[in-house]
Amino acid sequence: MIEPTSWWKAKIVTWVAEHTPKCHDMTRLISQSQDGPLPLGTRVKMWLHYRICVWCERYRDQLGFIGKAMRGCRHEHGAELPDDAKERLKRALREKR
Protein backbone atom coordinates (compact mmCIF):
# COMPACT_ATOMS: atom_id res chain seq x y z
CA MET A 1 0.00 0.00 0.00
CA ILE A 2 1.23 3.51 -0.85
CA GLU A 3 1.74 5.90 2.04
CA PRO A 4 -0.65 8.89 2.05
CA THR A 5 2.16 11.41 1.60
CA SER A 6 3.55 9.50 -1.36
CA TRP A 7 0.07 9.19 -2.85
CA TRP A 8 -0.45 12.97 -2.73
CA LYS A 9 2.99 13.64 -4.14
CA ALA A 10 2.32 11.25 -7.01
CA LYS A 11 -1.03 12.91 -7.73
CA ILE A 12 0.52 16.39 -7.75
CA VAL A 13 3.40 15.35 -9.99
CA THR A 14 0.99 13.62 -12.38
CA TRP A 15 -1.25 16.71 -12.52
CA VAL A 16 1.70 19.02 -13.18
CA ALA A 17 3.04 16.69 -15.87
CA GLU A 18 -0.35 16.63 -17.62
CA HIS A 19 -0.77 20.42 -17.55
CA THR A 20 2.71 21.63 -18.48
CA PRO A 21 4.77 21.32 -21.67
CA LYS A 22 6.63 18.09 -22.33
CA CYS A 23 10.43 18.15 -22.02
CA HIS A 24 10.79 18.18 -25.81
CA ASP A 25 8.72 21.38 -25.97
CA MET A 26 10.49 22.84 -22.96
CA THR A 27 13.83 22.87 -24.77
CA ARG A 28 12.32 25.03 -27.52
CA LEU A 29 10.61 27.31 -25.00
CA ILE A 30 13.81 27.71 -22.99
CA SER A 31 15.64 28.84 -26.13
CA GLN A 32 12.83 31.23 -27.02
CA SER A 33 12.86 32.70 -23.53
CA GLN A 34 16.47 33.78 -24.05
CA ASP A 35 15.46 35.74 -27.16
CA GLY A 36 12.69 37.66 -25.43
CA PRO A 37 9.94 37.46 -22.83
CA LEU A 38 7.31 34.74 -23.22
CA PRO A 39 3.62 35.15 -22.33
CA LEU A 40 2.86 34.95 -18.60
CA GLY A 41 0.85 31.71 -18.94
CA THR A 42 3.75 30.00 -20.68
CA ARG A 43 6.22 31.18 -18.05
CA VAL A 44 3.98 29.86 -15.26
CA LYS A 45 3.69 26.47 -16.98
CA MET A 46 7.47 26.38 -17.41
CA TRP A 47 7.96 27.26 -13.73
CA LEU A 48 5.66 24.40 -12.74
CA HIS A 49 7.50 22.03 -15.05
CA TYR A 50 10.81 22.95 -13.38
CA ARG A 51 9.32 21.86 -10.04
CA ILE A 52 9.06 18.27 -11.29
CA CYS A 53 11.90 18.05 -13.85
CA VAL A 54 15.45 18.67 -12.74
CA TRP A 55 16.73 17.92 -16.26
CA CYS A 56 14.93 20.83 -17.90
CA GLU A 57 16.01 23.10 -15.08
CA ARG A 58 19.63 22.05 -15.63
CA TYR A 59 19.26 22.60 -19.38
CA ARG A 60 17.94 26.15 -18.72
CA ASP A 61 20.84 26.86 -16.37
CA GLN A 62 23.39 25.53 -18.87
CA LEU A 63 22.00 27.64 -21.72
CA GLY A 64 22.06 30.66 -19.46
CA PHE A 65 25.68 29.99 -18.52
CA ILE A 66 26.71 29.54 -22.17
CA GLY A 67 24.90 32.74 -23.18
CA LYS A 68 26.51 34.72 -20.37
CA ALA A 69 29.95 33.33 -21.23
CA MET A 70 29.50 34.19 -24.92
CA ARG A 71 28.41 37.74 -24.13
CA GLY A 72 31.42 38.11 -21.85
CA CYS A 73 33.80 36.89 -24.53
CA ARG A 74 32.35 39.20 -27.15
CA HIS A 75 32.68 42.27 -24.92
CA GLU A 76 36.07 41.25 -23.60
CA HIS A 77 37.63 40.77 -27.02
CA GLY A 78 35.63 43.33 -28.93
CA ALA A 79 34.70 40.58 -31.39
CA GLU A 80 32.12 42.07 -33.69
CA LEU A 81 31.89 40.92 -37.29
CA PRO A 82 32.05 43.60 -39.96
CA ASP A 83 28.78 44.14 -41.84
CA ASP A 84 30.12 42.67 -45.10
CA ALA A 85 31.18 39.46 -43.27
CA LYS A 86 27.69 39.18 -41.75
CA GLU A 87 26.13 39.50 -45.19
CA ARG A 88 28.44 36.82 -46.64
CA LEU A 89 27.46 34.45 -43.83
CA LYS A 90 23.75 35.11 -44.38
CA ARG A 91 24.12 34.50 -48.13
CA ALA A 92 26.02 31.26 -47.54
CA LEU A 93 23.37 30.01 -45.11
CA ARG A 94 20.56 30.81 -47.54
CA GLU A 95 22.36 28.95 -50.34
CA LYS A 96 22.71 25.83 -48.15
CA ARG A 97 18.92 25.48 -47.86
N, CA, C and O atoms as a MOPAC input file, in Angstrom:
PM7 MOZYME 1SCF
protein

 N      0.83500 1    -1.18700 1     0.00000 1
 C      0.00000 1     0.00000 1     0.00000 1
 C      0.87900 1     1.25100 1     0.00000 1
 O      1.90600 1     1.29200 1     0.67800 1
 N      0.47700 1     2.26100 1    -0.75600 1
 C      1.23100 1     3.51400 1    -0.85100 1
 C      0.91400 1     4.38400 1     0.36100 1
 O     -0.24000 1     4.49300 1     0.77500 1
 N      1.94600 1     4.99700 1     0.92000 1
 C      1.73800 1     5.89500 1     2.04200 1
 C      0.95700 1     7.12500 1     1.56800 1
 O      1.09000 1     7.53200 1     0.41400 1
 N      0.13900 1     7.72100 1     2.45300 1
 C     -0.64700 1     8.89500 1     2.05100 1
 C      0.19400 1    10.04000 1     1.49900 1
 O     -0.20300 1    10.68000 1     0.52500 1
 N      1.34400 1    10.30700 1     2.10300 1
 C      2.16000 1    11.41300 1     1.60400 1
 C      2.68600 1    11.11100 1     0.20300 1
 O      2.73400 1    11.99900 1    -0.64800 1
 N      3.07200 1     9.88700 1    -0.03200 1
 C      3.55000 1     9.49900 1    -1.36000 1
 C      2.42000 1     9.54700 1    -2.37500 1
 O      2.63100 1     9.92600 1    -3.52700 1
 N      1.22500 1     9.16700 1    -1.95300 1
 C      0.06800 1     9.19000 1    -2.84800 1
 C     -0.20800 1    10.61400 1    -3.29700 1
 O     -0.42400 1    10.84700 1    -4.48600 1
 N     -0.20700 1    11.56900 1    -2.38300 1
 C     -0.45300 1    12.97200 1    -2.73200 1
 C      0.64700 1    13.52200 1    -3.62200 1
 O      0.37500 1    14.24900 1    -4.57800 1
 N      1.87800 1    13.18000 1    -3.31300 1
 C      2.99100 1    13.64300 1    -4.14100 1
 C      2.85300 1    13.12000 1    -5.56400 1
 O      3.06200 1    13.85200 1    -6.53000 1
 N      2.49900 1    11.84500 1    -5.68000 1
 C      2.32300 1    11.24900 1    -7.01000 1
 C      1.19600 1    11.93100 1    -7.76600 1
 O      1.32300 1    12.18400 1    -8.96400 1
 N      0.10000 1    12.23200 1    -7.09300 1
 C     -1.03100 1    12.91300 1    -7.73300 1
 C     -0.62900 1    14.30700 1    -8.21800 1
 O     -0.97400 1    14.70800 1    -9.32900 1
 N      0.09900 1    15.03600 1    -7.38200 1
 C      0.52400 1    16.39000 1    -7.74600 1
 C      1.47000 1    16.35300 1    -8.93900 1
 O      1.31300 1    17.12600 1    -9.88500 1
 N      2.44100 1    15.46400 1    -8.89500 1
 C      3.40200 1    15.35500 1    -9.99400 1
 C      2.68900 1    14.96400 1   -11.28500 1
 O      2.98900 1    15.50500 1   -12.34900 1
 N      1.75400 1    14.03500 1   -11.19800 1
 C      0.99000 1    13.62000 1   -12.37800 1
 C      0.19400 1    14.78500 1   -12.94500 1
 O      0.16400 1    14.98900 1   -14.15900 1
 N     -0.45500 1    15.55400 1   -12.06300 1
 C     -1.24900 1    16.70600 1   -12.52300 1
 C     -0.35700 1    17.72800 1   -13.20400 1
 O     -0.69500 1    18.23200 1   -14.27500 1
 N      0.77600 1    18.03800 1   -12.59500 1
 C      1.69700 1    19.01800 1   -13.18100 1
 C      2.19600 1    18.52500 1   -14.53500 1
 O      2.26400 1    19.29500 1   -15.49300 1
 N      2.54200 1    17.25200 1   -14.61400 1
 C      3.03900 1    16.68700 1   -15.87200 1
 C      1.99600 1    16.75300 1   -16.97900 1
 O      2.33800 1    16.94700 1   -18.14500 1
 N      0.73000 1    16.59300 1   -16.62200 1
 C     -0.34700 1    16.63300 1   -17.62300 1
 C     -0.68300 1    18.05300 1   -18.06300 1
 O     -1.24400 1    18.23900 1   -19.14300 1
 N     -0.35500 1    19.05100 1   -17.26000 1
 C     -0.76700 1    20.42500 1   -17.54600 1
 C      0.39200 1    21.36100 1   -17.89100 1
 O      0.20400 1    22.57400 1   -17.98400 1
 N      1.56100 1    20.81200 1   -18.07700 1
 C      2.70900 1    21.62600 1   -18.47800 1
 C      3.31000 1    21.04900 1   -19.75200 1
 O      3.01900 1    19.91000 1   -20.11500 1
 N      4.15600 1    21.83400 1   -20.43900 1
 C      4.76800 1    21.32000 1   -21.66800 1
 C      5.63200 1    20.08700 1   -21.40000 1
 O      6.17800 1    19.91500 1   -20.31000 1
 N      5.73900 1    19.25100 1   -22.40400 1
 C      6.63000 1    18.08900 1   -22.32800 1
 C      8.07400 1    18.57800 1   -22.43500 1
 O      8.32200 1    19.68900 1   -22.90400 1
 N      9.01300 1    17.76100 1   -22.00700 1
 C     10.42700 1    18.14500 1   -22.01600 1
 C     10.88700 1    18.56200 1   -23.41500 1
 O     11.65300 1    19.51400 1   -23.56200 1
 N     10.42200 1    17.85200 1   -24.43000 1
 C     10.79200 1    18.18200 1   -25.81200 1
 C     10.38600 1    19.61500 1   -26.13700 1
 O     11.15400 1    20.35100 1   -26.75700 1
 N      9.19500 1    20.01600 1   -25.72600 1
 C      8.71600 1    21.37600 1   -25.97200 1
 C      9.42400 1    22.38500 1   -25.07200 1
 O      9.61800 1    23.53800 1   -25.45500 1
 N      9.80400 1    21.95000 1   -23.88600 1
 C     10.49200 1    22.83900 1   -22.95600 1
 C     11.82400 1    23.31800 1   -23.52500 1
 O     12.19400 1    24.47600 1   -23.32800 1
 N     12.54500 1    22.45400 1   -24.22200 1
 C     13.83400 1    22.86900 1   -24.76700 1
 C     13.64500 1    24.02100 1   -25.75200 1
 O     14.43500 1    24.96500 1   -25.76200 1
 N     12.61600 1    23.94800 1   -26.56900 1
 C     12.31800 1    25.02800 1   -27.51800 1
 C     11.92000 1    26.29400 1   -26.77400 1
 O     12.37800 1    27.38600 1   -27.11000 1
 N     11.07000 1    26.15000 1   -25.76600 1
 C     10.61200 1    27.31100 1   -25.00000 1
 C     11.76200 1    27.97200 1   -24.23200 1
 O     11.81700 1    29.19600 1   -24.12100 1
 N     12.66300 1    27.16700 1   -23.71200 1
 C     13.81200 1    27.71500 1   -22.98700 1
 C     14.65300 1    28.56200 1   -23.93500 1
 O     15.08800 1    29.65400 1   -23.57100 1
 N     14.88300 1    28.07000 1   -25.13800 1
 C     15.64400 1    28.84000 1   -26.12600 1
 C     14.91700 1    30.13000 1   -26.48300 1
 O     15.53400 1    31.19200 1   -26.57000 1
 N     13.60600 1    30.03800 1   -26.68800 1
 C     12.82500 1    31.22900 1   -27.02500 1
 C     12.85300 1    32.24500 1   -25.89300 1
 O     12.85500 1    33.45000 1   -26.14400 1
 N     12.87300 1    31.78100 1   -24.66800 1
 C     12.86400 1    32.69600 1   -23.52500 1
 C     14.15400 1    33.50600 1   -23.44800 1
 O     14.17200 1    34.57700 1   -22.84200 1
 N     15.22200 1    33.01400 1   -24.04800 1
 C     16.46800 1    33.77700 1   -24.05300 1
 C     16.44500 1    34.87400 1   -25.11300 1
 O     17.20600 1    35.83800 1   -25.03000 1
 N     15.57300 1    34.72800 1   -26.10600 1
 C     15.46400 1    35.74000 1   -27.15700 1
 C     14.54800 1    36.88700 1   -26.75800 1
 O     14.68800 1    38.00000 1   -27.26400 1
 N     13.61900 1    36.62300 1   -25.86100 1
 C     12.69000 1    37.66100 1   -25.42900 1
 C     11.68200 1    37.07500 1   -24.46100 1
 O     11.61100 1    35.85900 1   -24.28600 1
 N     10.90200 1    37.94600 1   -23.83100 1
 C      9.94100 1    37.45900 1   -22.83300 1
 C      8.81100 1    36.63600 1   -23.46700 1
 O      8.32000 1    36.96000 1   -24.54900 1
 N      8.42000 1    35.58700 1   -22.78400 1
 C      7.30900 1    34.74300 1   -23.21500 1
 C      6.03900 1    35.20600 1   -22.50300 1
 O      6.11400 1    35.92200 1   -21.50400 1
 N      4.87000 1    34.80100 1   -23.01400 1
 C      3.61700 1    35.14800 1   -22.32900 1
 C      3.60800 1    34.61400 1   -20.89000 1
 O      4.23500 1    33.59800 1   -20.59400 1
 N      2.90100 1    35.30000 1   -20.01700 1
 C      2.85600 1    34.94500 1   -18.60400 1
 C      2.39300 1    33.50800 1   -18.38700 1
 O      2.97700 1    32.78700 1   -17.57800 1
 N      1.35400 1    33.08600 1   -19.09600 1
 C      0.85300 1    31.71200 1   -18.94300 1
 C      1.90600 1    30.67000 1   -19.25600 1
 O      2.01400 1    29.65400 1   -18.56900 1
 N      2.68000 1    30.92600 1   -20.29500 1
 C      3.74700 1    30.00500 1   -20.68000 1
 C      4.83200 1    29.97200 1   -19.61300 1
 O      5.33900 1    28.90400 1   -19.27000 1
 N      5.18400 1    31.13100 1   -19.09400 1
 C      6.21600 1    31.18200 1   -18.05000 1
 C      5.77200 1    30.44500 1   -16.79200 1
 O      6.57900 1    29.77600 1   -16.14700 1
 N      4.49100 1    30.56400 1   -16.44100 1
 C      3.98100 1    29.85600 1   -15.25900 1
 C      4.03900 1    28.35100 1   -15.48300 1
 O      4.44100 1    27.60500 1   -14.59100 1
 N      3.63900 1    27.90000 1   -16.67400 1
 C      3.69400 1    26.46900 1   -16.97800 1
 C      5.13600 1    25.95900 1   -16.95400 1
 O      5.40100 1    24.84800 1   -16.49400 1
 N      6.05600 1    26.77300 1   -17.45000 1
 C      7.46600 1    26.37600 1   -17.41400 1
 C      7.95200 1    26.29200 1   -15.96700 1
 O      8.66600 1    25.35700 1   -15.60600 1
 N      7.56700 1    27.26500 1   -15.14000 1
 C      7.96300 1    27.26500 1   -13.73300 1
 C      7.45400 1    25.99900 1   -13.04200 1
 O      8.18300 1    25.37300 1   -12.27300 1
 N      6.21200 1    25.62900 1   -13.31700 1
 C      5.65800 1    24.40100 1   -12.74300 1
 C      6.43000 1    23.17400 1   -13.21400 1
 O      6.72100 1    22.27000 1   -12.43200 1
 N      6.75500 1    23.15800 1   -14.49700 1
 C      7.50000 1    22.02500 1   -15.05200 1
 C      8.85600 1    21.88300 1   -14.35000 1
 O      9.29000 1    20.76800 1   -14.05800 1
 N      9.52200 1    23.00700 1   -14.07900 1
 C     10.81000 1    22.95000 1   -13.38300 1
 C     10.68100 1    22.32500 1   -11.99800 1
 O     11.64300 1    21.74500 1   -11.49500 1
 N      9.51400 1    22.43400 1   -11.37800 1
 C      9.32300 1    21.86300 1   -10.03800 1
 C      9.37400 1    20.34200 1   -10.05600 1
 O      9.68300 1    19.71900 1    -9.04000 1
 N      9.07100 1    19.73400 1   -11.21700 1
 C      9.06100 1    18.26500 1   -11.28700 1
 C     10.16800 1    17.69600 1   -12.17600 1
 O     10.35800 1    16.48100 1   -12.21800 1
 N     10.90600 1    18.56300 1   -12.88900 1
 C     11.89600 1    18.05500 1   -13.84900 1
 C     13.23800 1    18.76300 1   -13.66700 1
 O     13.43800 1    19.88000 1   -14.14300 1
 N     14.13000 1    18.10200 1   -12.98400 1
 C     15.44700 1    18.67100 1   -12.74000 1
 C     16.25100 1    18.77400 1   -14.04000 1
 O     17.13000 1    19.62800 1   -14.15400 1
 N     15.96200 1    17.92100 1   -15.01000 1
 C     16.73300 1    17.91700 1   -16.26200 1
 C     16.47600 1    19.17300 1   -17.08200 1
 O     17.41200 1    19.74900 1   -17.63800 1
 N     15.23800 1    19.59900 1   -17.16200 1
 C     14.92600 1    20.82900 1   -17.90300 1
 C     15.48700 1    22.04800 1   -17.17700 1
 O     15.94300 1    23.00100 1   -17.80800 1
 N     15.45000 1    22.00900 1   -15.85800 1
 C     16.01100 1    23.10400 1   -15.07700 1
 C     17.52300 1    23.20100 1   -15.31000 1
 O     18.06700 1    24.29700 1   -15.44200 1
 N     18.18400 1    22.06600 1   -15.35900 1
 C     19.62800 1    22.05300 1   -15.63400 1
 C     19.92000 1    22.55500 1   -17.04100 1
 O     20.87900 1    23.29700 1   -17.25600 1
 N     19.08600 1    22.14600 1   -18.00200 1
 C     19.26100 1    22.60300 1   -19.38200 1
 C     19.13700 1    24.12800 1   -19.45200 1
 O     19.93600 1    24.78700 1   -20.11800 1
 N     18.12800 1    24.69200 1   -18.76200 1
 C     17.94300 1    26.14600 1   -18.72000 1
 C     19.17200 1    26.81900 1   -18.12700 1
 O     19.66400 1    27.81200 1   -18.66200 1
 N     19.66400 1    26.27500 1   -17.02100 1
 C     20.83600 1    26.86300 1   -16.37000 1
 C     22.07100 1    26.78800 1   -17.27100 1
 O     22.86200 1    27.73000 1   -17.31800 1
 N     22.23800 1    25.67700 1   -17.98100 1
 C     23.39000 1    25.52600 1   -18.87100 1
 C     23.32400 1    26.50500 1   -20.03800 1
 O     24.33500 1    27.10500 1   -20.40300 1
 N     22.13500 1    26.67000 1   -20.62700 1
 C     22.00200 1    27.63600 1   -21.72100 1
 C     22.27200 1    29.05000 1   -21.23100 1
 O     22.89900 1    29.85000 1   -21.92500 1
 N     21.79700 1    29.34900 1   -20.03700 1
 C     22.05800 1    30.66400 1   -19.45800 1
 C     23.54100 1    30.89700 1   -19.23900 1
 O     24.05200 1    31.98200 1   -19.51700 1
 N     24.23300 1    29.88300 1   -18.74300 1
 C     25.67600 1    29.98500 1   -18.52000 1
 C     26.41600 1    30.20000 1   -19.83500 1
 O     27.30100 1    31.05200 1   -19.92300 1
 N     26.05200 1    29.42300 1   -20.86100 1
 C     26.71400 1    29.54300 1   -22.16800 1
 C     26.46500 1    30.93600 1   -22.75400 1
 O     27.38300 1    31.56800 1   -23.27700 1
 N     25.22100 1    31.40900 1   -22.66300 1
 C     24.90300 1    32.73900 1   -23.18300 1
 C     25.68000 1    33.83100 1   -22.47200 1
 O     26.18600 1    34.75400 1   -23.11000 1
 N     25.77600 1    33.73000 1   -21.16300 1
 C     26.51300 1    34.71700 1   -20.37400 1
 C     27.99500 1    34.67500 1   -20.73100 1
 O     28.63600 1    35.71700 1   -20.86800 1
 N     28.53500 1    33.47400 1   -20.88000 1
 C     29.94800 1    33.33200 1   -21.23500 1
 C     30.22000 1    33.91500 1   -22.62300 1
 O     31.23600 1    34.57800 1   -22.83300 1
 N     29.32000 1    33.66800 1   -23.55700 1
 C     29.50500 1    34.18600 1   -24.91700 1
 C     29.43300 1    35.71700 1   -24.93800 1
 O     30.21800 1    36.37100 1   -25.62400 1
 N     28.49500 1    36.27700 1   -24.18800 1
 C     28.40800 1    37.74100 1   -24.12800 1
 C     29.67600 1    38.32000 1   -23.50500 1
 O     30.17200 1    39.35600 1   -23.94700 1
 N     30.19300 1    37.65200 1   -22.48400 1
 C     31.42300 1    38.11300 1   -21.84700 1
 C     32.61400 1    38.06600 1   -22.79000 1
 O     33.44100 1    38.97700 1   -22.79800 1
 N     32.70000 1    37.01400 1   -23.57600 1
 C     33.80500 1    36.89400 1   -24.53300 1
 C     33.71900 1    37.96400 1   -25.61300 1
 O     34.73100 1    38.54600 1   -26.00600 1
 N     32.52400 1    38.21400 1   -26.08000 1
 C     32.34600 1    39.19700 1   -27.15300 1
 C     32.76400 1    40.58000 1   -26.65500 1
 O     33.46300 1    41.30600 1   -27.36200 1
 N     32.34000 1    40.94900 1   -25.44600 1
 C     32.68000 1    42.27200 1   -24.92300 1
 C     34.16000 1    42.35800 1   -24.55800 1
 O     34.80200 1    43.39200 1   -24.74200 1
 N     34.67900 1    41.26500 1   -24.04400 1
 C     36.07500 1    41.25400 1   -23.60400 1
 C     37.03300 1    41.41300 1   -24.77100 1
 O     38.03800 1    42.11700 1   -24.66700 1
 N     36.72300 1    40.76300 1   -25.87400 1
 C     37.63500 1    40.76800 1   -27.02000 1
 C     37.21000 1    41.75100 1   -28.10500 1
 O     37.90600 1    41.90700 1   -29.10800 1
 N     36.09500 1    42.40000 1   -27.91500 1
 C     35.62700 1    43.33400 1   -28.92600 1
 C     35.31800 1    42.63800 1   -30.23900 1
 O     35.43200 1    43.24700 1   -31.30300 1
 N     34.92900 1    41.37500 1   -30.18100 1
 C     34.69800 1    40.58200 1   -31.38600 1
 C     33.33300 1    40.90800 1   -31.97300 1
 O     32.30700 1    40.41100 1   -31.50900 1
 N     33.33600 1    41.72500 1   -32.97100 1
 C     32.11500 1    42.06600 1   -33.69500 1
 C     32.43800 1    41.90600 1   -35.17300 1
 O     33.40600 1    42.48200 1   -35.67000 1
 N     31.63300 1    41.13100 1   -35.86600 1
 C     31.88700 1    40.91800 1   -37.29100 1
 C     31.57000 1    42.18100 1   -38.07300 1
 O     30.60200 1    42.87800 1   -37.77000 1
 N     32.38000 1    42.47300 1   -39.07000 1
 C     32.05100 1    43.59600 1   -39.95900 1
 C     30.75700 1    43.28700 1   -40.72000 1
 O     30.40700 1    42.12200 1   -40.90600 1
 N     30.06300 1    44.31300 1   -41.14900 1
 C     28.78100 1    44.13800 1   -41.84100 1
 C     28.90500 1    43.28900 1   -43.09600 1
 O     28.02200 1    42.47600 1   -43.36900 1
 N     29.98300 1    43.45300 1   -43.87300 1
 C     30.12300 1    42.66700 1   -45.09600 1
 C     30.30600 1    41.17500 1   -44.77500 1
 O     29.82300 1    40.32000 1   -45.51700 1
 N     31.00400 1    40.86200 1   -43.67000 1
 C     31.17500 1    39.46100 1   -43.27200 1
 C     29.83800 1    38.86600 1   -42.84200 1
 O     29.55200 1    37.70600 1   -43.13900 1
 N     29.02100 1    39.64700 1   -42.14600 1
 C     27.69200 1    39.17600 1   -41.74700 1
 C     26.85100 1    38.85600 1   -42.97500 1
 O     26.16400 1    37.83600 1   -43.01600 1
 N     26.90600 1    39.72100 1   -43.96400 1
 C     26.13000 1    39.50300 1   -45.19200 1
 C     26.60100 1    38.26100 1   -45.92700 1
 O     25.77600 1    37.50700 1   -46.44300 1
 N     27.91500 1    38.02600 1   -45.98800 1
 C     28.44300 1    36.82500 1   -46.63700 1
 C     27.95800 1    35.57400 1   -45.91800 1
 O     27.59100 1    34.59300 1   -46.56500 1
 N     27.95200 1    35.59600 1   -44.59500 1
 C     27.45700 1    34.44900 1   -43.82900 1
 C     25.97900 1    34.20500 1   -44.09100 1
 O     25.56600 1    33.06100 1   -44.27600 1
 N     25.18900 1    35.25100 1   -44.10800 1
 C     23.75200 1    35.11400 1   -44.37600 1
 C     23.51500 1    34.52900 1   -45.75900 1
 O     22.67400 1    33.64500 1   -45.92600 1
 N     24.25400 1    35.01800 1   -46.75500 1
 C     24.11600 1    34.49600 1   -48.12500 1
 C     24.47700 1    33.01600 1   -48.17800 1
 O     23.77700 1    32.21800 1   -48.80100 1
 N     25.56700 1    32.66200 1   -47.52400 1
 C     26.01700 1    31.25900 1   -47.54100 1
 C     24.98700 1    30.35200 1   -46.86900 1
 O     24.74500 1    29.23900 1   -47.33600 1
 N     24.38600 1    30.81300 1   -45.78900 1
 C     23.37100 1    30.00600 1   -45.11000 1
 C     22.12900 1    29.84900 1   -45.96800 1
 O     21.53700 1    28.77100 1   -46.00700 1
 N     21.72500 1    30.90900 1   -46.65400 1
 C     20.55700 1    30.81300 1   -47.54400 1
 C     20.81400 1    29.84400 1   -48.68300 1
 O     19.91500 1    29.10100 1   -49.07400 1
 N     22.02200 1    29.83900 1   -49.22100 1
 C     22.35900 1    28.94900 1   -50.33700 1
 C     22.38400 1    27.48500 1   -49.92100 1
 O     22.14300 1    26.60500 1   -50.74800 1
 N     22.67200 1    27.21200 1   -48.65300 1
 C     22.71300 1    25.82700 1   -48.15300 1
 C     21.33700 1    25.20200 1   -48.06700 1
 O     21.21700 1    23.97700 1   -48.07800 1
 N     20.29000 1    26.02000 1   -47.98100 1
 C     18.91900 1    25.48100 1   -47.86300 1
 C     18.53100 1    24.86800 1   -49.11400 1
 O     17.41800 1    24.35400 1   -49.23100 1

